[in-house]
Amino acid sequence: MIVAIYVRVSTRKQDETNQLPRLREIAKNRGFEVYHEYSDEASAKDANRPGWRGLMEDASKHRFDAILVTKLDRVMRSLVQLNITMSNLQTYNVKLICADIGEIDYSTPMGKVQMQIIGAIAEWEREIIVQRTKEGIEAKKAKGIKLGRKKRDDIPLETIVTLRMAGNSWKSISQDLHIPKTTLLRRKAEIENIILSRSEKEVLQ
């Protein structure tokens, strides 16, 4: 079977140290031929991300038989977009294989139910993270805590890390927290290291 590997994360470092090696190992152990590796550093709510757009274009030309991902939420966190994606893959006769749950057979009623449940949970998790973060911001505003331009050493790292791990872009975080994007990017390496450390701990658990 010819497969395409797809990874999507908040930071490029996670790709290199977590998803890609795992997917390459799975492909090797199962005797899959890897057509190409596609990747994105973007939010799953963005259905127009470059790597994913290229993958779907190649899928429509049937250049591979299946897409290999670590988890379903790497594809989409929006249930509506996930349904559209699976419908397109069915048209292209391309399967979706998730490392954690196996192949999702969208042509069967059970496969559709399975996808709906997992997709709904992924969407709910993202919305809860975003909502809690916004509530925290509003609570701070109500207490008179200024959330405007922060000094270099006075930005809410934990909040930023949480938002990045939820798939939010630097631009959206800048707008939500009222912190200049340039200030955030000055701390990008530090933030990515925190995310990387947490991701490694999750893998070991």
Number of C-alpha atoms within 10 A of each C-alpha: 12 15 22 23 22 23 25 28 21 24 21 16 15 21 20 12 13 17 19 21 12 16 20 16 12 15 19 12 9 9 11 18 15 18 16 14 17 18 19 20 19 22 21 26 19 16 17 11 16 14 17 20 14 13 20 17 11 15 22 15 9 14 16 22 19 23 25 26 24 23 19 21 22 18 25 22 27 21 21 13 17 22 17 11 16 20 14 15 20 15 11 17 15 20 20 23 20 19 16 10 11 13 15 18 17 19 11 10 9 12 13 15 12 15 19 16 11 16 23 16 16 19 18 15 14 20 15 12 15 17 12 11 18 15 12 13 17 14 12 13 12 10 8 9 11 12 16 11 13 16 9 10 9 8 18 12 15 11 16 19 21 15 20 22 21 20 23 21 15 20 13 13 18 17 11 13 19 14 19 16 14 12 16 20 13 11 14 15 13 13 18 19 15 14 20 21 11 14 15 13 10 9 8 7 5
